Amino acid sequence: MKFGKISKEEFNLKSFEKDTGAHAVVIAEIGSSSFESDGRELQLVYKVHRRIKIIDKNAYGLATVRIQLYREGLNEEKVRNLKAISYNLENGDITETKMDSKSIFTDKQDKNWTMKKFTLPAVKEGTIFEYTYTVVSPYFRYLRSWEFQGPYPILWSEYSAAILEYFDYMLIPQGYDTYAVKSKESSRSTFTFRVESQGATGPSQTATATPGVTTYKWAMKDVPAIKNEDYITTLDNYVNKVEFQLSSINWPGRERKPVRNTWSGLMTDLLKDEDYGEQLSNNNGFLGDIVDELTKDTKTNREKAEKIYSWVRDNFTNEDYSGLWIRKSLKSIFNARKGGIAEINLLLVAMLKRAKLEAYPVILSTRDNGYVFSYYPLLNRFNYTIAGLNLGDEFVNLDATDPLLGFGKLPAACYNGEARIVNDVATPLMLSADSLKEQKFTSVMIGKVENGEITGTFQQRPTYFESYDIRQQVKAKNQDEYFKKIQKSYTGDITLENTTIDDLKKLESSVLVKYDFKMGVDEQNLMYLNPLLGEANKRNIFKAAERKFPVEMPAVFDEVYSFNMDVPEGYVVDELPKSSMAKYNGEEGLFQYLIRQEENHIQLRCRVKLSKAGFTPEEYPSLREFFDLVVKKQAEQIVFKKKK
């Protein structure tokens, strides 16, 4: 593929055979990373050439391209040789529209990151466009990764990395698909450097070096678009890609220099960083008065922590920017009463430490940010900071950025595997979805059936995160609006009375939802009633017949439903569902449907339980079959027949 050379045949591409509904097709993308000399020192050079066919307007966003660049002090990454052309087929001829410099913008994001952005011209349905650019970088630790897969089909994706013997990189491949090309070649390359004279007027000299070069090359052909599946953390965990992490530098004649190759080394740097841990090593005397006031009547360390946590949670506004780094000093955050997630939680750590409690920052990666590699310290894998508190008999995790979270509770998104306590030894902390146990208890009692109505009482203790959602809904509107939504969820005529939600303010526990109801029934010769009412699973949560990626539930769950009623006066039971019980893969799942009639009383206990949150693609068919059984059984009805 040569830039500027395009054929009419490429315009005949109307769709991708494996995905005829695709809005665009990447015809080809070729990238490379290598080392070059600018005459003074080595530079890391990253090149990209990409050609894309727009099928319809839903893919117009591809015409805006973003390049992220890093800077540190006076050194920075730079974009060179940026060119872009749009091609359209008009009256049988190919017309070219070149991008001009007015379409290129630079956006400074923070002190370290800049975004170079450009938009291709004359893009419409049927347009083919291509662009090429080079990024020159002085940062050897940022050897760029490459994704062979994305939201659109790719006919050819190729990447090569030519690595000098002076650098050791850890290669981190990922994905499910096989490579069309995967090779490794060894060679040598000569670099020339200008060496300045030691004297004031002496001429400069040149020196050469001929290091060994290992060139890795990967390519994939006809790669389908990666598509989301239900119950998955993030597609970033499964996209076909290759990443690199610099592990050591080996300059000739010098000892091998490790580069952040231990967790403890990484934490040492983080604790000294002025935009993170250094703020905790300060005296932070401005916190003294408020901490003393909050803790003056407390008797235990837990009480101290609860008072401080509640005050921070209830008095600070979360400006909702994540990431590890803080943008302002802790004193500025304290005075402004607002900050980002890391800022508020680091302030919480500082206040806990001021109260002489053993508190630490804890860094983690949220579910939508991808997994952390436990075997290698990659700081860029983390995107979230919480507070950790050692109370001796337990270690408590705290997030003070959400006014609806209780002491010791974290957002569900934080349960994504291994986190790290920011201390001298980088203590690992497992926050797996398997450790998050969500329980729900529901009780329904049916009273009389008369005048075409069933009366009854409903009481439910939802899971903690269902309770969190209820608190959000009530906060946004009110309880009446919440119960209107509940009423609409039932089929048929139903009236709710005596509605209450207990424990709304007890943020450490689930709420308790209670109401009485009157439900219309058709008192014909036969009367039908599903004993699960609105709590039945009406459809299988696993819709697809096949699955490519693992199932990643946000938590393990245990839902118990109990039902009691007397046979309506003037009726007998004509049909009663049969009791049933099924186990999934030994003890990993359980479904119970236990129903019985004793004289005039009917009692049901239904339980659905999963003991683990993650399942492999190979387990998916049997898991789907298990939930098929649940849905079918929970749809069964009790049939009552009028007495003769």
C-alpha angles and dihedrals in degrees: 000000000000122000112252094015111109133156132216089237089070089063089060089071101108100163145344115268094225093045112029091174095061115131093210140009126215102222093193141337124190125184136174140181123201142147124257135174123237089196094267107049145352121278132193110236122199120188130190132187117177132174122192136183116212111216099180142350094272088079098050089110089073088072089073110074127192127200118190116214130192128218134180120182110314094342121088144161114255135202117227137175094022111176132163134178134182120209126200129180109228123173090342094307129105113237121198127211114187122207115244127213092259089073093061119090136179121211119189106214100181139326092295107031133062128179120216109199133183136173125211117231132234096021117166138140108310095022120141115203135176137188137185133191143161128223115204113200136182090198110096091182090066102069099162123246124227131218116207092190137048145151092302132052116267121207094194131007120177135174133175131187121196106198124191122226088245091074134057114202128183110228114217112191122186138180146071104252128087125245123247087206128023116161144151124202133180125215142137131252131195122226125190123209132187113232116202118227119255091228126074095245104022120120121258118248135210129237130190134208128191108195126176116262127206112199118199119193130188131176137174128197130209094359112186120225113270109244131198122251129198117265099023129130099221136327087232087079091062108029114118105257146129125226134187134212122190109233103172145356119224110191114183113268094012135097118265108269116212115217112214090315097154132059091229090053091051092051092048089057092045093050090052095045112114089218094054133008100014088073089063094054092060120095092246090199091171087076094058100090097047094044091050091049094049096048103037096103099035122115104191137039090245091056089050091051094047092052093049094043094050092049094052093044093049099041106042129075117222109226086197103233114135130195130102101270130084122222100200138036118269089246091056090049091048093051095044093047090219140081147132126293096269092043096053094043093047088051087052090052091049091051093048090050090048086057087055093251123142100250133158140178113253121204123205144158117245121229093259091050097059137242128315119233105235093195097058132037107242108167092187089066091070124079108161139061127202132169122257123202127193109209094173099247094045142017111229124203116211136190114182096180097089120064091207098055120099130221109289094015127119132190112270089243090069093066097089106122130272121024127179130229108225098235135115094283099035093235110213117236120194115220099171126165086238089065092055106085115190118193130187127188123190129180126187125182120188119210128184127345109211141133091019094302137106115210123202150144127247126199126173137175101197125202117280094257093044085053089050089055090049090052089051092051093048091047092050093048124349143274093272091058090048092054091046086059090049091050092052091052091068122083116233130013115329135160124200122210137176091023117185139162112204127198096024089143095044094089095178093065141045121270124247116232116200135173144145118233142196115204126189117237134181106243096205127138087284122038122192127204131174103211092210091061107185095346097077119111099246096189138019111268087216104067104166118087091217134030132199101188133050122272109248112187115193092235144347112266141201118191120186123187126185127189131186132180143146120237106265115258111266094023138093129201109264097174130013122185114248121248115256138182131186134177125207117220096334109298098350095095139015135191120185127181106174115172130165142167121218110186104302098348128091121198130183132186116186123181132180116185137170118190097196134039103211129067131177123238087252090059093049099089093054092043090052090048090051091055091045086061091050093051095047095047095046090053093062118111138211111240118210122194127201115249115249 
